[in-house]
Amino acid sequence: MSGEPDPAVITEPEILSLRSLLARRSTRLAVGRAGGPAAGRLVGQLQAAQIEYSMIRSRVESLGDPALEVERQKIRSLRTELARLPVAGGVARGVAPAGWAPTHLAPVGGMVAWAAPDPSQLPVATLPPRLELAVEARSGAWAQVRAVNGWRGWVDGRSLVPRG
């Protein structure tokens, strides 16, 4: 994978996590525990796409080969999906931003979130159970929350569980 022109295709920590079945599984499980089942599945799909990319790359002569570009697009798309999840992006990188400290957890059954405190709009995300969140603002029963990766949304603040 050395000499890859697109840094979004694979990172050094990802290369390490792809070296064995156990490492891949451990990464998927860790992301799944922190970000929910959807995050774990997406990381598994990302790993499979990265392995396929490396297999194609071992067979072609040029980094500009169309088959490689198709796989790069697939990887970029999976990264975009991961980044949309409330925590997966931060969990996959394994780093919490400076100043971020969780104050609450999503309830055991999970919860939906909106872009604005308006229940007439469609929800924008489903938060996994026990997701760590920081409450940033309140408006009546609504709470604006932020996840470790910077994602923000509005939830029913009455359902949040104080982090204890």
C-alpha positions in Angstrom: 0.0 0.0 0.0 3.0 2.3 0.0 2.9 5.1 -2.4 -0.9 5.4 -2.3 -1.8 8.8 -3.8 -5.1 9.1 -1.8 -4.6 9.3 1.9 -8.3 8.5 2.5 -7.9 5.0 1.1 -6.0 3.6 4.1 -4.3 5.0 7.2 -1.3 3.5 9.2 -3.5 2.3 12.1 -5.8 0.7 9.5 -2.9 -1.1 7.9 -2.0 -2.5 11.3 -5.6 -3.6 12.0 -5.8 -5.5 8.6 -2.7 -7.7 9.3 -4.7 -10.5 10.9 -8.2 -11.9 11.3 -8.0 -11.3 15.0 -6.9 -7.7 14.6 -9.7 -7.0 12.1 -12.3 -8.6 14.3 -11.1 -6.7 17.4 -11.3 -3.4 15.5 -14.9 -4.1 14.3 -16.0 -5.2 17.8 -14.5 -2.1 19.5 -16.1 0.2 17.0 -19.4 -1.7 17.3 -19.4 -1.4 21.1 -18.7 2.3 21.0 -20.7 3.3 17.9 -23.4 0.6 17.6 -23.9 -2.3 15.3 -24.2 -0.1 12.2 -20.7 1.3 12.9 -19.2 -2.1 13.4 -20.8 -3.3 10.1 -19.5 -0.3 8.2 -16.0 -0.8 9.5 -16.2 -4.4 8.4 -17.2 -3.2 4.9 -14.4 -0.7 4.9 -11.9 -3.4 5.8 -13.2 -5.7 3.0 -12.9 -2.8 0.5 -9.4 -2.0 1.6 -8.4 -5.7 1.3 -10.0 -5.9 -2.2 -8.1 -2.6 -3.1 -4.8 -4.1 -2.1 -5.5 -7.3 -4.0 -6.4 -5.3 -7.2 -3.3 -3.2 -6.7 -1.1 -6.2 -6.6 -2.3 -7.3 -10.0 -2.2 -3.9 -11.9 0.7 -2.0 -13.2 -0.6 1.6 -12.8 -2.0 3.5 -9.8 -4.3 5.1 -12.3 -6.0 1.8 -13.2 -9.8 2.1 -13.5 -10.4 -0.9 -11.2 -8.4 0.9 -8.5 -10.4 4.1 -8.9 -13.7 2.1 -8.5 -12.4 0.6 -5.2 -11.2 4.1 -4.1 -14.7 5.5 -4.7 -16.2 2.6 -2.7 -13.8 3.3 0.2 -14.6 7.0 0.1 -18.3 6.3 0.2 -17.9 4.0 3.2 -15.9 6.7 5.0 -18.6 9.2 4.3 -21.2 6.8 5.7 -19.1 6.3 8.8 -18.6 10.0 9.3 -22.4 10.5 9.3 -22.8 8.2 12.3 -22.9 10.0 15.6 -19.6 8.4 16.9 -18.1 6.1 14.5 -15.8 8.6 12.9 -14.2 9.5 16.2 -14.2 5.9 17.4 -12.5 4.7 14.2 -9.7 7.2 14.8 -9.7 6.4 18.5 -9.4 10.0 19.6 -11.7 12.3 21.5 -11.4 16.0 20.5 -9.8 18.3 23.1 -12.4 19.7 25.5 -15.0 17.0 24.7 -16.3 15.4 27.9 -19.5 13.3 27.9 -22.2 14.3 30.3 -25.0 11.9 29.4 -25.7 8.5 27.7 -28.3 7.6 25.2 -30.9 5.4 26.9 -30.7 1.6 26.8 -33.1 1.4 23.8 -31.2 4.1 21.8 -32.9 7.2 20.6 -33.6 9.3 17.5 -32.1 12.7 16.8 -33.1 15.7 14.7 -31.2 18.5 13.0 -33.3 21.1 14.9 -35.7 20.9 17.9 -38.7 20.3 15.7 -40.5 16.9 15.8 -42.3 17.7 12.5 -39.0 17.2 10.7 -37.7 13.7 9.9 -35.1 12.4 12.3 -31.5 12.6 11.0 -29.9 9.8 13.1 -30.6 6.9 15.4 -28.3 6.9 18.3 -27.1 3.6 19.6 -27.8 2.5 23.2 -25.5 4.0 25.9 -23.8 6.3 23.4 -21.7 8.9 25.3 -22.9 12.4 24.6 -22.2 16.0 25.8 -25.2 18.2 26.3 -24.4 21.6 24.9 -27.8 23.4 25.0 -31.4 23.0 26.1 -34.7 24.3 24.7 -37.7 23.1 26.7 -37.6 19.3 26.7 -35.0 19.3 23.9 -31.3 18.9 24.4 -28.6 19.6 21.8 -26.0 16.9 22.1 -22.6 16.4 20.6 -20.8 13.1 20.1 -17.1 12.4 20.2 -16.6 12.9 16.5 -18.2 16.4 16.5 -21.6 15.3 15.3 -24.4 17.4 16.7 -28.1 16.9 16.9 -31.2 17.5 19.0 -32.8 14.8 21.2 -35.6 14.5 23.8 -33.5 15.6 26.7 -35.9 13.8 29.2 -34.7 10.5 27.8 -31.0 11.1 28.4 -29.3 9.2 31.2 -26.9 11.3 33.3 -23.4 9.9 33.2 -22.6 8.9 36.6 
